[in-house]
Amino acid sequence: VFGATGQASVSAMEGGSVTLNSSFRQIKQDDCIQWRFGKYLLVDTNVTAGRITVYDDVFDGRFRNRLKLDNQTGSLTITNITMKHTGKYGLKNDNRPMRKSFILTVYKDISVTEGDSVTLNTDLTEISKNDILWECETELIAVIHRATQRFSTSDGGDGRFRNRLKLDNQTGSLTITNITTEHAGDYKLKITGGKRSSKAFRVSVYARLPIPFFSKIFSSSSNCTLLCSVFVVSRVTLSWYEGNSLLSSVSVSDLSFSVSLPLEVGMRIKTATAVCSTIPSATRLNIWTSANSVTHVQ
């Protein structure tokens, strides 16, 4: 909420939507509202004249079919947002003493499994005239300074990045190797010099999942009971599916030696799938079952 003037920081995930609130309860008859992205005019309204003009083709067309103006409040919504929409937005009403600005940061969501590597791309082909700054949360972890030919990475204040950061000297992209859950968080790129821009990444790191172990705990001529188990796990869900239908599931949040889930099969259930998951990672095994035999393939 603002007064006559003010600035707010707003964030959104790539592919989602974000609304920049005007704080008006109702647009007045004599209001003339303008929304800008940097120097580019996005929306121009004149309530008295009954005119609302949306310029969504400006600045390489990145706003095309993405802008929605609330006709009652004057708030602006950007849909299907991308990292190109990161930047400063301004709201001005010529008939009210107010100006507002919003600094929008759009995060690209990246998921990686513990022990793997992930590369955060600058999308530059070369950095001959650019300086590069990489931050994790608020900590500076990598720098390229062309004037002094400085190419450096940091271990981090607590040493968690030691021997894990690789900086591409041509593109400025940053690779984190042998990643752990300690490296999850928000990463920001600042490009200065010849081409000024910024990018943001939200990195989620998931534990590597175990392969479920199966045993038959009961069997007769018409049915049997299977037990699916995983060992030394935390924050996982173990589930049984028949096709896309969930049959049963169990979850653990804290570290556990094992978690098991039984499934009774017979004439009705011929095939089933066991899934050990911690979204978005999952280990799936397809199970073919009959009364007296069980086979599985990954």
Residue pairs with C-beta under 8 A, 6 or more apart in sequence:
1 23
2 8
2 23
2 98
2 100
3 98
4 96
4 97
4 98
4 99
5 98
5 99
5 100
6 100
6 101
7 100
7 101
7 102
7 103
8 100
8 101
8 102
8 103
9 102
9 103
9 105
10 18
10 20
10 102
10 103
10 104
10 105
11 104
11 105
11 106
11 107
11 200
12 18
12 78
12 81
12 104
12 105
12 106
12 107
13 81
13 106
13 107
13 109
13 202
14 81
14 82
14 83
14 106
14 107
14 108
14 109
15 80
15 81
15 82
16 81
17 77
17 78
17 79
17 80
17 81
18 77
18 78
18 81
18 104
18 106
19 75
19 76
19 77
19 78
20 35
20 75
20 76
20 77
20 78
20 89
20 91
20 102
20 104
21 73
21 75
22 33
22 70
22 73
22 74
22 75
22 76
22 91
22 100
23 100
24 31
24 73
24 74
24 75
25 73
26 72
26 73
27 33
27 45
27 47
27 71
27 72
27 73
27 74
28 47
28 95
28 96
29 47
29 48
30 47
30 48
30 95
31 45
31 47
31 74
31 93
31 95
31 96
32 45
32 46
32 47
32 93
32 94
32 95
33 43
33 44
33 45
33 47
33 74
33 91
33 92
33 93
34 41
34 43
34 44
34 45
34 90
34 91
34 92
34 93
34 94
35 41
35 42
35 43
35 69
35 76
35 89
35 90
35 91
36 42
36 89
36 90
36 91
36 92
37 58
37 59
37 63
37 85
37 87
37 88
37 89
38 59
38 87
38 88
40 55
40 58
40 59
41 55
41 58
42 54
42 55
42 56
42 58
42 63
42 67
42 76
42 89
43 52
43 53
43 54
43 55
43 67
43 69
43 76
44 51
44 52
44 53
44 55
45 51
45 52
45 53
45 69
45 74
52 69
52 71
54 67
54 69
55 63
56 63
56 64
56 65
56 66
56 67
57 63
57 64
62 82
62 84
62 85
63 78
63 85
66 78
66 79
66 80
66 81
66 85
67 76
67 77
67 78
67 79
68 76
68 77
68 78
68 79
69 75
69 76
69 77
70 76
70 77
74 91
74 93
76 89
76 91
78 85
81 106
82 106
83 106
83 108
83 199
83 200
84 106
85 104
85 106
86 104
86 105
86 106
86 198
86 199
86 200
87 103
87 104
88 101
88 102
88 103
88 104
89 101
89 102
89 104
90 99
90 100
90 101
90 102
91 98
91 99
91 100
91 101
91 102
92 98
92 99
105 188
105 198
105 200
106 200
107 186
107 200
107 201
107 202
108 199
108 200
108 201
108 202
109 202
109 204
110 118
110 120
110 201
110 202
110 203
110 204
111 203
111 204
111 205
111 206
111 280
111 281
112 118
112 179
112 203
112 204
112 205
112 206
113 205
113 206
113 207
113 208
113 281
114 179
114 180
114 181
114 205
114 206
114 207
114 208
115 178
115 179
115 180
115 208
116 179
117 175
117 176
117 177
117 178
117 179
118 175
118 176
118 179
118 203
119 173
119 174
119 175
119 176
120 134
120 173
120 174
120 175
120 176
120 187
120 189
120 199
120 201
120 203
121 171
121 173
122 132
122 171
122 172
122 173
122 189
122 191
122 199
123 199
124 130
124 171
124 172
124 173
124 191
124 195
125 170
125 171
126 170
126 171
127 144
127 146
127 170
127 171
127 172
128 146
128 194
129 146
129 193
129 194
129 195
130 144
130 146
130 172
130 191
130 192
130 193
130 194
130 195
131 143
131 144
131 145
131 146
131 147
131 191
131 192
131 193
132 142
132 143
132 144
132 172
132 189
132 190
132 191
133 140
133 142
133 143
133 189
133 190
133 192
134 140
134 141
134 142
134 143
134 167
134 174
134 187
134 188
134 189
135 141
135 187
135 188
135 190
136 156
136 161
136 183
136 185
136 186
136 187
137 185
137 186
139 154
139 156
139 157
140 154
141 153
141 154
141 156
141 161
141 165
141 174
142 152
142 153
142 154
142 165
142 167
142 174
143 150
143 151
143 152
144 150
144 151
144 167
144 169
144 172
146 193
151 167
151 169
152 167
153 161
153 165
153 166
153 167
154 161
154 165
155 161
155 162
156 162
160 180
160 182
160 183
161 176
161 183
164 176
164 177
164 178
164 179
164 183
165 174
165 175
165 176
165 177
166 174
166 175
166 177
167 173
167 174
167 175
168 174
168 175
172 189
172 191
174 187
174 189
176 183
176 203
179 203
179 205
180 205
181 205
181 207
183 203
183 205
184 203
184 204
184 205
185 202
185 203
186 200
186 201
186 202
186 203
187 200
187 201
187 202
187 203
188 198
188 199
188 200
188 201
189 198
189 199
189 200
189 201
190 198
191 197
191 198
206 278
206 280
206 281
207 234
207 235
207 236
207 278
207 281
208 281
209 230
209 233
209 236
209 276
209 277
209 278
209 281
209 282
209 283
210 230
210 231
210 232
210 233
210 276
210 283
211 230
211 276
211 283
211 285
211 298
212 228
212 229
212 230
212 238
212 274
212 276
212 283
212 285
213 228
213 229
213 230
213 231
214 226
214 227
214 228
214 229
214 274
214 285
214 287
214 294
214 296
215 226
215 227
215 229
216 224
216 225
216 226
216 227
216 294
217 225
217 226
217 227
217 262
218 224
218 225
219 225
219 291
219 292
220 291
221 291
221 292
222 266
222 267
222 291
223 264
223 265
223 266
223 267
223 291
224 264
224 265
224 266
224 289
224 291
224 292
224 294
225 262
225 263
225 264
225 265
226 262
226 263
226 264
226 265
226 287
226 289
226 294
227 260
227 261
227 262
227 263
228 238
228 240
228 260
228 261
228 262
228 263
228 274
229 258
229 259
229 260
229 261
230 236
230 238
230 258
230 259
230 276
231 257
231 258
232 255
232 256
232 257
232 258
233 252
233 255
233 256
233 258
233 259
233 276
234 252
234 253
234 254
234 255
234 256
235 252
235 253
235 278
236 251
236 252
236 259
236 276
236 277
236 278
237 249
237 250
237 251
237 275
237 276
237 277
237 278
238 249
238 250
238 251
238 259
238 260
238 261
238 274
238 275
238 276
239 246
239 247
239 248
239 249
239 250
239 261
239 274
239 275
239 277
240 246
240 247
240 248
240 249
240 261
240 263
240 272
240 273
240 274
240 275
241 247
241 272
241 273
241 274
241 275
242 269
242 271
242 272
242 273
247 263
247 269
247 272
248 261
248 263
249 261
250 259
250 260
250 261
252 259
261 274
263 269
263 272
265 272
265 289
266 291
269 289
270 288
270 289
270 290
271 286
271 287
271 288
271 289
272 287
272 289
273 284
273 285
273 286
273 287
274 284
274 285
274 287
274 296
275 282
275 283
275 284
275 285
276 282
276 283
277 283
283 298
284 298
285 296
285 297
285 298
286 296
286 297
286 298
287 294
287 295
287 296
288 294
288 295
288 296
